[in-house]
């Protein structure tokens, strides 16, 4: 990788959550233990004092955490931090978010997007934030994805959960199960299929992606005996898709994820949140990555929340963050290769 390659940015997430801990552990593994080193430089957008305090509490005294600004070289032996020190966190208590931590976590995200748009960094990897804290700070967004869509003027976006063995894209996300049949539509499912194929090609390098589409009902409805959604909207969405790749289905939900994990398909389009995330987390509970499709910027995220119940206790696992950093680096490389 060229020394001129813009680094990735990790946003610290909620300072009162496990974000600071998993960041420090990730860099300790990479820089001190020389394990799982990313393919491109990485900087942190967060709070320098919080990260240094976290490192001390973990006993990582060999880890050097230094201030970083755009234009500074990213040294291979330090943790470079763009310090958003205009948001003091003097009263920070792990596991106890407040208005200051809420405003801070929003500021990290906004700064990362600005840096991507300015070409300072090549993509962003987000540590977890709190939806309740977003609301407390007056944000109109329910989460990272909607905020990033607004900041990048994006109207079409999807959530992919990605791991080494399974990739799942959701046709509907945080919807009550009772509403799912009513909000599924031919156009929306077809759009989800199209965005899945596009991401597999441009972000993951699959020349001819194989996408399986899950049915909604048991046994795909058994010709209408257990439901008609397969006939009404899922099958027409698949048959009407005329883009690249191989798209098939609808397949029974109780077997299609096994087939994908075994290598028959490159991704599965699931009809609702738990249909896709239960099998995904069974395989990738520790190292799953959340990838936002449709954004003009590269964004990956850890596949877990702020974990306030264990914040500050040294128990957090950095595996998902490490996987998200590596995946973001790969996606950036694929996109940059296409641009060349």
C-alpha positions, 0 to 999 in steps of 0.5 A: 500500500502506498504511503500516500494512501489516505487512512481509514478513520475509526469513530470512537462511538459513545465515549461511555460505551465500549468504543474506547476499549475496543479501539485501544485493544485493536491497536494493541493487538496490531501495534504491540502484539503485531497481530491482525494488522490492517492493510492501510493506515488507520486513525481515530476520531475521538477523544485523546484523553479518554483513549489514553486513560483507557489504555492505562487502565488496561495496562497497555503501557507500551501503546503510544497514543498521540494527537494527529491532524490532517497532513501528518504522517501516520506512524506505524508505531503509534495510535493517531487520534484526531482529538475532538477536544472542544467536547470536554468529557471530564465527568465521563463515567463508563456505562453512564452516557449523558448529554456531553457523550451524546454530543461527542459521538455525533461530532465524531461521525460528522467529522469523519464524513467531512474528512472523507469528502475532503479526501483526508481519509478513505473511509470510516469504521464506526464504533457503537452509538446509543439511539437513546443518546441521539434522541437526548442530543436532539438528533432527528436520526434513529441511528448511524445509517440514517445520519450518514445517509443525510450527511451524504444526501443518499436516498437509497441505502441498505444494511448488509451483515457480512462475514467470511462465511455468510453475507445477508442483506435485509429487505426490511430492517427495524420493523415489527414482524406483523408489519412486514407482509404489508410493507414488502413490495416488488419494487423494494425487493428488486431494489434490494437485490440490485443493491446487493449485486452492485455491492458484491461486484464493486465492494467485494470483487465478485465478477458474477455474484450469486444471490439467493432470495429467501421466502417469507413463509415456511416452505415458501408458502407451499403454493399459497397454503401458508401465505401468498407473499412469495407469489405476490411480490418475491417471485415477481421481484426476482423474475423482473430483475435483469441486471448482472449476476445470478439471482435465484429464489425464493428459497425456503428460509430454513435451508437457504442460509445453510446453503449460502454458508456452504458456498453455494451463494455469495449473499442472501436477501432476507425479508426481515431483520431476525430472519437474516440476523439469527443465522448470521449471528450464529456464525459471526457473533464475534466477527460480524461486520455491518456494511451500509450499501448505497452510500457514496462513502465507505462505511463499515461498523461493528456488529454490536452495541455500546454494551454499557453494562460491561463498559470500563471493565476490560471485558469487551472483545475487539474482534468485530472492530478488527473485522470491520477495519479489514473489510473497510480496507478491502472495500476501499481497495476494490473501489480504488481499483475500479477508479484506476 
